[in-house]
Amino acid sequence: MFLTIIEIILWLILISSSGIIIFVLISKFSLVANLDLEKIPKEKTIKTKKQLLQKRLYKTINEQIFSLKNKLIALKNKLKKRQ
């Protein structure tokens, strides 16, 4: 019984964290979408612009996932110590 309660709590934390990550990504996406791409020299292709935006988005996603992973590992370790 105790193990299932912990699992439920971990799932709730995971789901709420995912919601927060999605919220942050959506708010960051609006900033990325507002980039003035006309300032990038005309010689650069659309592919280069797209890659730049993708790298920024992936970086943001990876930072959020890494942070969430570290928090979940710390929580898991605390829960193991309590048992």
For each residue, the residues with C-beta under 8 A, 3 or more apart:
1: 4 5
2: 5 6
3: 6 7
4: 1 7 8
5: 1 2 8 9
6: 2 3 9 10 79
7: 3 4 10 11
8: 4 5 11 12
9: 5 6 12 13
10: 6 7 13 14 72 75 76
11: 7 8 14 15
12: 8 9 15 16
13: 9 10 16 17 72 75
14: 10 11 17 18 72
15: 11 12 18 19
16: 12 13 19 20
17: 13 14 20 21 68 71 72
18: 14 15 21 22
19: 15 16 22 23
20: 16 17 23 24
21: 17 18 24 25 61 64 65 68
22: 18 19 25 26
23: 19 20 26 27
24: 20 21 27 28 60 64
25: 21 22 28 29 57 60 61 64
26: 22 23 29 30
27: 23 24 30 31
28: 24 25 31 32 57 60
29: 25 26 32 33 57
30: 26 27 33 34
31: 27 28 34 35
32: 28 29 35 53 56 57
33: 29 30
34: 30 31
35: 31 32 53
36: 39
37: 40 49
38:
39: 36
40: 37 44 48 49 52
41: 44
42:
43:
44: 40 41 48 49
45: 48 49
46: 49 50
47: 50 51
48: 40 44 45 51 52
49: 37 40 44 45 46 52 53
50: 46 47 53 54
51: 47 48 54 55
52: 40 48 49 55 56
53: 32 35 49 50 56 57
54: 50 51 57 58
55: 51 52 58 59
56: 32 52 53 59 60
57: 25 28 29 32 53 54 60 61
58: 54 55 61 62
59: 55 56 62 63
60: 24 25 28 56 57 63 64
61: 21 25 57 58 64 65
62: 58 59 65 66
63: 59 60 66 67
64: 21 24 25 60 61 67 68
65: 21 61 62 68 69
66: 62 63 69 70
67: 63 64 70 71
68: 17 21 64 65 71 72
69: 65 66 72 73
70: 66 67 73 74
71: 17 67 68 74 75
72: 10 13 14 17 68 69 75 76
73: 69 70 76 77
74: 70 71 77 78
75: 10 13 71 72 78 79
76: 10 72 73 79 80
77: 73 74 80 81
78: 74 75 81 82
79: 6 75 76 82 83
80: 76 77 83
81: 77 78
82: 78 79
83: 79 80
